[in-house]
Amino acid sequence: MSSVGRQQENIAEKLRGVHVLIVDDNQDLCRSIGMFLEGHDMHVDTVFHAARAREMLKSGGHDLIILDIMMQDVDGLIERAG
């Protein structure tokens, strides 16, 4: 196996079981990203509104957040700072 192949396997192993929160008002995009990540053995939550994301973040438990920075109900960069 090439070194690139070994690196990809190492990355995939490290990401296995990671809990991801996807926040985007584009529901189709959320679902597509979620399906891709789940196919790599990650746990995925998707939300389509910033208010729901805030609720989920209070409970903790997410290792990674994928956040749309230009949502209709909030600016993701400002939200992150708050």
C-alpha positions in Angstrom: 0.0 0.0 0.0 1.3 3.5 -0.8 2.0 6.1 1.9 -1.0 8.1 0.7 -3.2 5.1 1.2 -1.9 4.5 4.7 -2.4 8.2 5.5 -6.0 8.0 4.3 -6.6 4.9 6.5 -5.1 6.6 9.5 -7.3 9.7 9.0 -10.4 7.5 8.6 -9.6 5.6 11.8 -9.2 8.8 13.8 -12.5 10.2 12.5 -14.5 7.0 13.3 -17.0 7.7 16.0 -16.6 11.5 15.9 -19.9 13.3 16.7 -20.6 16.0 14.1 -23.2 18.8 14.2 -24.1 20.2 10.8 -25.8 23.6 10.8 -27.1 24.9 7.5 -30.4 26.2 6.2 -29.9 24.2 3.0 -31.5 20.9 4.0 -30.4 19.0 0.9 -26.8 20.0 1.6 -27.1 19.0 5.2 -28.4 15.6 4.3 -25.7 15.0 1.6 -22.9 16.0 4.0 -24.5 13.9 6.7 -24.8 10.8 4.5 -21.2 11.2 3.5 -19.9 11.4 7.1 -22.1 8.6 8.3 -20.6 6.5 5.5 -17.3 7.1 7.2 -18.7 5.9 10.6 -19.3 9.3 12.1 -22.3 10.2 14.2 -24.2 13.1 12.7 -26.8 15.6 13.8 -28.2 18.1 11.4 -30.1 21.3 12.1 -31.5 23.9 9.8 -31.9 26.9 12.1 -29.4 28.7 14.4 -31.8 28.6 17.3 -32.0 24.8 17.3 -28.2 24.6 16.9 -27.8 26.8 20.1 -30.0 24.4 22.0 -28.0 21.4 20.9 -24.7 23.0 21.7 -25.8 23.7 25.2 -26.1 20.0 25.8 -22.5 19.4 24.5 -21.3 16.2 23.1 -20.2 17.3 19.6 -16.6 17.0 18.6 -16.9 18.9 15.4 -19.3 21.6 14.1 -19.8 22.3 10.4 -21.5 25.8 10.3 -22.9 27.7 7.4 -21.5 31.2 7.7 -24.3 32.8 5.7 -27.6 31.5 7.0 -30.9 33.4 6.6 -31.6 33.7 10.3 -28.0 34.4 11.5 -24.5 35.2 10.4 -22.4 32.1 11.3 -19.2 34.1 12.0 -21.0 36.4 14.5 -22.8 33.4 16.0 -19.5 31.6 16.6 -18.1 34.7 18.4 -21.2 34.9 20.6 
